Amino acid sequence: MNFWFFCFKTKEQIIKNDYKKLNTKQFIIKTSVLSLEKFQKNFQTLQPNPDERKFLLAVSGGADSMVLLYLFQSSGFKFQVAHINYKLRGKDSDDDQKIVENFCKKYSVKIHIYEVSEDEKPENSIQIWARNLRYDFFRKIMKSEDLDFLVTAHHLNDHLETFLINLSRGSGIKGLCGIPENENGIIRPLLPFSKNEIYDFANENGIEFREDKSNQKNDYLRNKIRNEIVPKLLETNDHFLENFSKSIGYLNQAKDFTEEKTEEIFNAISTEKEGNTIIDKAKFSSQPDFVKFEVLRKFGFSDEKEISKIFTAETGKSFYSLDFQILINRNELIVSNRKSEIGNQQDEIVLEIIDNEIIIPENIKREIQKFGNCNWKFDSDKIVFPLKLRYKKQGDEFFPTGMQGRKKVSKFFKDEKISVLEKSKIRILCDGNDEILGILLFRQDRRFAADPETRTFLKITC
């Protein structure tokens, strides 16, 4: 069996049953000994008014989460519990669920159980799948139950493992700061306390929990770091975790300072215009690489090679992250939110005609009014309906009034010295055959314009 039931009474039993492979120096680490009073004091710093909030506790049945559950119950906070039975270990998974259910039944705590069905399990990438599943489950509960914060049982050893993982991946200062105590609605009040302190607390208070012995397998990077690297580090210094905790504090202070200074630089070289962020390219290029990375990271760009290309790209080139687009426009970087663009822009909008007048939606009028105004008249008999507005397409061309022959829309934009940012806002008026009637509000197409022989007029006024 991979799991066994625990209710420790002595530290010697802990060493014998769980840590027999580790050097015993590990057990004299002097960190902040976990107690109900210290937990409440730390939690007060993370959530100043805990009695006025409602919490969701993620409880697996392991020592960490069962101690967290006990501490919350003893503190009298308002909370509910969420547990996921992944059904990956048969009876052992069911026993994990049972120990959580028994505690909640004993203390009349509302519990939410998610039992994974066989067809939900993926063939690979178990860790990513499990993480996404549980956080989706947590979010749904918090929304339906109107809960304020999710609380997890991450501790100081988890903090160290995350630091080492991020260090091995070349993370920046934010990654080296490890796991945040309070961020994005998730509170981790056990971060200052070591795994050993949690076991000691469970022993002293008779808290029952289950242990996952499969964590001793080195199938994943975190397990390998936990089982092979961390024990050797802890052997080097009796106060290793305590000193690590101090270093994380210094790193967080350095992070806060650099973020503040980076924000000052960013504000000095950027402006907001029409919902976009405009960054002065020359001033930005002169900044240290660290500042460039930190500024662009906030827009979802973190690949060093990609970032270097941004500063050498020609006008018109675009770069994309998951949520943002950076458009190169001569001496500017134009940053736009892709989600808002997608939400606000439709590829085509079919237009109404009332009393022979083409009706332009008010939101589009406001968007394009800076380009000027128009008072165009068309010959209705020359037009195929319905009429529509769209954005420029590759290869678009039209017959502009006041000019001879046809012209590519892209060449027209260039000759009119229309900026890259303005191009992204311009709408093109077309008929049912996608023939261009005009570029709002710049130039009408002469083929469809009213003439002395026109019998039925259409007009557009902007």
C-alpha positions in Angstrom: 0.0 0.0 0.0 1.2 3.5 -0.8 -0.7 5.2 2.0 -1.0 4.6 5.7 -2.9 6.2 8.5 -1.1 8.6 10.9 -1.7 9.9 14.3 1.8 10.5 15.7 2.6 10.7 19.4 6.4 11.2 19.4 9.0 12.9 17.2 10.9 9.6 17.2 7.9 8.0 15.5 7.9 10.7 12.8 11.6 10.0 12.1 11.1 6.3 12.1 8.1 6.2 9.8 8.5 9.1 7.5 12.0 10.6 7.5 14.2 7.6 8.1 16.3 8.4 5.0 17.1 11.9 6.1 19.9 13.2 8.4 18.6 13.8 11.9 20.1 17.3 11.9 16.9 18.2 9.9 14.9 17.9 13.1 16.6 20.6 15.1 15.9 23.4 12.6 14.9 26.5 14.6 12.1 28.3 12.8 9.0 29.9 14.2 7.4 27.0 16.1 3.8 26.5 14.9 1.1 27.3 17.5 -2.5 28.4 17.3 -1.5 31.8 18.6 1.3 32.3 16.0 -0.9 31.0 13.2 -3.6 33.5 14.2 -1.1 36.4 14.4 0.3 35.6 11.0 -3.2 35.2 9.5 -4.1 38.6 10.9 -1.3 40.2 8.9 -2.6 38.5 5.7 -6.3 39.2 6.4 -6.8 42.0 8.9 -10.5 41.2 9.4 -10.8 37.4 9.2 -14.0 37.3 11.2 -15.8 39.3 8.5 -14.7 37.0 5.7 -15.7 33.6 4.4 -13.0 31.1 3.3 -12.7 28.0 1.2 -10.1 25.5 2.5 -8.4 23.1 0.0 -8.0 19.9 2.1 -6.4 16.8 0.7 -6.2 14.8 3.9 -2.5 15.1 4.2 -0.8 16.5 7.4 -0.5 20.1 6.0 -4.1 20.6 5.1 -5.5 18.7 8.1 -3.5 20.9 10.4 -4.8 24.0 8.5 -8.3 22.6 8.9 -7.8 22.2 12.6 -6.4 25.7 13.0 -9.3 27.3 11.2 -11.8 25.3 13.2 -10.0 26.3 16.5 -9.9 29.9 15.4 -13.7 30.1 14.9 -13.4 31.4 11.3 -16.3 31.0 8.8 -15.1 28.5 6.2 -16.1 25.6 4.0 -14.0 22.7 2.7 -13.2 21.4 -0.8 -11.8 18.0 -1.4 -11.0 16.3 -4.7 -10.9 12.5 -5.0 -8.9 11.9 -8.2 -9.5 8.1 -8.0 -5.9 7.4 -8.9 -5.1 5.1 -6.1 -8.3 3.1 -5.5 -9.1 2.5 -1.8 -6.3 4.9 -0.7 -8.0 7.8 -2.6 -11.3 6.9 -0.9 -9.6 6.8 2.5 -8.2 10.3 1.9 -11.7 11.5 1.3 -13.1 9.7 4.3 -10.7 11.3 6.8 -11.7 14.8 5.5 -15.4 14.0 5.6 -15.1 12.6 9.1 -13.5 15.8 10.4 -16.1 18.0 8.7 -19.0 15.8 10.0 -17.6 16.0 13.5 -17.5 19.8 13.5 -20.5 20.4 11.2 -18.3 22.0 8.5 -19.8 22.2 5.0 -17.8 20.1 2.5 -17.7 20.0 -1.3 -16.5 16.7 -2.8 -15.4 16.2 -6.4 -15.1 12.6 -7.4 -13.3 12.2 -10.7 -14.8 9.7 -13.2 -12.7 7.3 -15.1 -13.2 9.0 -18.5 -12.0 12.3 -17.1 -8.5 11.0 -16.4 -5.8 11.9 -19.0 -3.2 9.5 -20.3 -0.4 11.9 -19.5 0.3 15.3 -18.0 -1.4 14.2 -14.8 0.0 17.1 -12.7 -1.2 19.8 -15.1 -4.6 18.2 -15.5 -5.1 17.8 -11.7 -4.0 21.4 -11.0 -6.4 22.8 -13.6 -9.2 20.6 -12.4 -9.0 21.5 -8.7 -8.7 25.2 -9.3 -11.6 25.2 -11.6 -13.6 23.3 -8.9 -12.5 25.8 -6.3 -13.5 28.8 -8.4 -17.0 27.4 -9.0 -17.5 26.8 -5.3 -16.4 30.2 -4.3 -18.7 31.8 -6.8 -21.7 29.7 -6.0 -21.2 30.0 -2.2 -20.1 33.7 -2.3 -16.8 33.0 -0.5 -14.0 35.6 -0.3 -10.7 33.7 -0.3 -9.2 30.4 -1.1 -6.8 29.1 1.6 -4.1 26.4 0.8 -1.7 24.6 3.1 1.6 25.4 1.4 4.5 25.6 3.9 8.1 26.7 4.2 9.5 23.5 2.6 7.2 24.0 -0.4 8.6 27.5 -0.6 12.2 26.2 -0.8 11.3 23.6 -3.4 9.6 26.3 -5.6 12.6 28.6 -5.2 14.9 25.8 -6.4 12.7 24.9 -9.3 12.5 28.5 -10.5 16.2 28.9 -10.0 16.9 26.0 -12.2 14.7 27.5 -14.9 16.4 30.9 -14.9 13.5 32.8 -13.4 13.6 36.5 -12.6 13.4 38.0 -9.2 9.7 37.4 -9.0 10.1 33.7 -9.5 12.9 33.5 -7.0 10.6 35.0 -4.4 8.8 31.7 -4.5 5.2 31.2 -3.4 3.3 34.4 -2.4 1.5 34.4 0.9 -1.5 36.4 -0.3 -2.1 36.9 -4.0 -5.0 36.7 -6.5 -7.5 35.8 -3.8 -5.4 32.8 -2.5 -4.0 32.9 1.1 -1.2 30.6 2.3 -1.0 31.2 6.0 1.4 28.2 6.7 4.2 29.5 4.5 6.3 30.7 7.5 6.2 27.2 9.1 8.3 24.2 8.2 7.0 20.7 7.4 8.5 19.4 10.7 6.6 22.0 12.7 3.4 20.9 11.0 4.1 17.3 12.0 5.0 18.3 15.5 1.7 20.3 15.8 -0.3 17.3 14.5 1.4 15.1 17.0 0.8 17.5 20.0 -2.9 18.0 19.1 -3.8 14.5 18.1 -4.7 15.5 14.5 -5.3 12.5 12.2 -4.1 12.6 8.6 -2.9 10.4 5.8 0.5 10.4 4.1 1.2 9.9 0.4 4.2 7.7 0.3 4.3 8.0 -3.5 5.8 11.5 -2.9 9.0 9.6 -2.2 9.2 8.5 -5.8 11.3 10.8 -8.0 9.0 10.8 -11.0 8.6 14.6 -11.1 11.1 17.4 -10.7 9.6 18.6 -7.4 9.8 15.2 -5.9 13.4 14.8 -7.0 14.2 18.2 -5.4 12.3 17.3 -2.2 13.8 13.9 -1.8 17.4 14.3 -3.0 18.5 18.0 -3.0 16.6 19.5 -0.1 17.9 17.0 2.5 21.5 17.6 1.5 20.9 21.4 1.8 19.3 21.0 5.3 22.4 19.0 6.4 24.7 21.9 5.7 23.2 24.2 8.4 20.9 23.6 11.4 19.3 26.9 10.6 19.0 26.5 6.9 15.2 26.9 6.6 15.2 29.8 9.0 17.9 31.6 7.0 16.2 30.7 3.8 13.0 32.4 5.1 15.0 35.5 5.9 16.5 35.6 2.4 13.0 35.2 0.9 12.0 38.3 2.9 15.0 40.3 1.6 14.2 39.1 -2.0 10.6 40.3 -1.6 11.8 43.7 -0.4 14.1 43.9 -3.4 11.3 42.8 -5.7 9.0 45.5 -4.3 11.7 48.1 -4.7 12.6 47.2 -8.3 8.9 47.0 -9.2 8.4 50.5 -7.9 11.4 51.9 -9.7 10.5 50.1 -12.9 7.0 51.5 -12.7 8.5 55.0 -12.4 10.6 54.5 -15.5 7.7 53.0 -17.4 5.4 56.0 -16.5 8.1 58.3 -17.7 8.5 56.7 -21.2 4.9 55.8 -21.9 1.5 57.4 -22.3 -2.1 56.2 -22.7 -4.0 56.9 -25.9 -7.3 55.6 -27.0 -7.1 52.6 -24.8 -3.6 51.7 -25.9 -0.2 52.1 -24.2 2.3 54.1 -26.3 6.0 53.5 -25.3 8.8 55.8 -26.6 11.0 53.3 -28.4 14.2 55.3 -28.2 13.9 56.0 -24.5 12.9 52.4 -23.8 15.8 51.0 -25.8 18.3 53.0 -23.6 17.1 51.2 -20.5 18.9 48.3 -18.9 17.9 44.8 -20.1 16.4 44.1 -16.6 14.0 47.1 -17.0 13.1 46.0 -20.5 12.3 42.5 -19.3 10.3 43.6 -16.3 8.2 46.1 -18.3 7.4 43.7 -21.1 6.8 40.8 -18.7 3.8 42.7 -17.4 2.4 42.4 -20.9 3.1 38.7 -21.1 6.4 38.8 -23.0 9.1 36.8 -21.2 11.2 35.2 -23.9 14.6 37.0 -24.2 15.0 36.3 -27.9 11.5 37.6 -28.6 12.1 40.7 -26.5 15.3 41.5 -28.4 13.5 41.3 -31.7 11.0 43.9 -30.6 13.7 46.6 -30.4 15.1 45.8 -33.9 11.8 45.2 -35.8 10.7 47.5 -38.6 7.6 49.6 -38.6 4.4 47.6 -39.0 5.7 44.4 -37.4 3.6 43.0 -34.6 4.4 40.7 -31.6 1.8 38.8 -29.7 1.5 37.4 -26.2 -1.5 35.6 -24.9 -3.3 38.9 -23.9 -1.4 41.7 -25.6 -0.2 42.9 -29.0 2.9 45.1 -29.5 2.8 47.0 -32.8 6.0 48.8 -34.0 5.2 52.3 -35.3 8.4 54.2 -36.3 9.6 55.5 -32.9 6.8 54.0 -30.8 5.7 50.7 -29.4 1.9 50.5 -29.4 0.6 48.0 -26.8 -3.0 47.0 -27.1 -5.1 44.5 -25.1 -6.0 41.7 -27.5 -9.0 40.6 -25.4 -10.6 44.0 -25.4 -9.9 44.4 -29.1 -11.5 41.0 -29.8 -14.5 42.0 -27.6 -14.9 45.5 -29.2 -14.2 44.7 -32.9 -16.4 42.7 -35.2 -15.0 41.7 -38.6 -18.1 42.9 -40.3 -21.1 45.0 -39.2 -24.2 45.0 -41.4 -25.7 48.6 -41.6 -29.2 49.8 -41.4 -30.7 52.2 -44.0 -33.5 54.5 -42.8 -35.1 57.1 -45.2 -32.2 56.5 -47.7 -29.6 57.3 -45.1 -26.9 54.8 -44.1 -26.9 54.6 -40.3 -23.4 54.3 -38.6 -23.5 53.0 -35.0 -22.8 55.7 -32.5 -19.8 53.9 -30.9 -18.1 53.7 -34.3 -18.9 57.3 -35.0 -17.1 58.3 -31.8 -14.2 56.1 -32.7 -13.6 57.5 -36.2 -14.7 61.2 -35.7 -11.1 62.2 -35.2 -10.4 61.4 -38.9 -12.7 64.3 -40.0 -16.2 64.2 -41.4 -18.0 63.2 -44.6 -21.2 63.9 -46.5 -21.2 61.3 -49.2 -24.0 60.5 -51.7 -24.3 57.3 -53.6 -26.3 56.0 -56.6 -28.5 53.3 -55.0 -29.0 51.5 -58.3 -25.2 50.8 -58.6 -25.0 49.1 -55.2 -25.6 45.5 -54.1 -27.2 45.2 -50.6 -26.7 44.8 -47.7 -24.1 47.4 -46.8 -21.4 46.6 -44.2 -18.5 48.1 -42.4 -15.2 46.1 -42.0 -11.5 46.5 -41.5 -8.9 46.5 -44.2 -8.1 43.2 -45.9 -5.0 42.1 -47.7 -5.1 43.2 -51.4 -8.0 45.8 -50.9 -8.2 48.4 -53.7 -10.6 51.1 -54.7 -11.2 54.0 -57.1 -10.8 57.1 -55.0 -12.6 60.3 -56.0 -10.3 63.0 -57.3 -7.8 60.5 -58.6 -7.3 58.6 -61.8 -7.5 54.8 -61.9 -7.5 52.4 -59.0 -5.3 52.4 -55.9 -4.4 49.8 -53.3 -5.8 50.8 -49.9 -2.4 50.1 -48.3 -0.8 52.6 -50.7 -3.5 55.1 -50.0 -2.8 54.8 -46.2 0.9 55.3 -46.9 0.4 58.3 -49.1 -2.0 59.9 -46.6 0.7 59.3 -43.9 -1.8 57.4 -41.7 -0.1 56.0 -38.6 -0.1 52.3 -37.7 -2.4 53.0 -34.7 -4.9 54.9 -36.9 -4.9 52.1 -39.5 -6.2 49.7 -36.9 -9.2 51.9 -36.3 -10.3 52.8 -39.8 -13.5 51.2 -41.2 -14.2 50.5 -44.8 -17.7 50.8 -46.2 -18.6 47.9 -48.6 -21.6 46.6 -50.5 -23.0 43.1 -50.6 -20.3 42.0 -53.1 -17.6 43.4 -50.9 -16.9 46.2 -53.3 -15.5 49.2 -51.5 -17.8 52.3 -51.4 -15.4 54.4 -49.4 -12.8 54.6 -46.6 -14.4 56.3 -43.6 -13.8 59.2 -43.3 -11.1 59.7 -45.9 -12.2 59.1 -49.4 -15.3 57.9 -51.3 -15.1 55.4 -54.3 -16.1 57.3 -57.4 -17.7 54.2 -59.1 -20.7 54.3 -56.8 -20.9 58.0 -56.2 -24.1 59.8 -57.2 -24.0 61.7 -60.6 -26.5 63.8 -62.6 -28.2 60.7 -63.8 -28.8 59.2 -60.4 -32.5 58.6 -59.6 -32.3 57.0 -56.1 -29.9 58.5 -53.7 -28.2 57.0 -50.6 -26.4 59.3 -48.2 -24.0 59.0 -45.3 -23.2 61.8 -42.9 -20.5 61.6 -40.3 
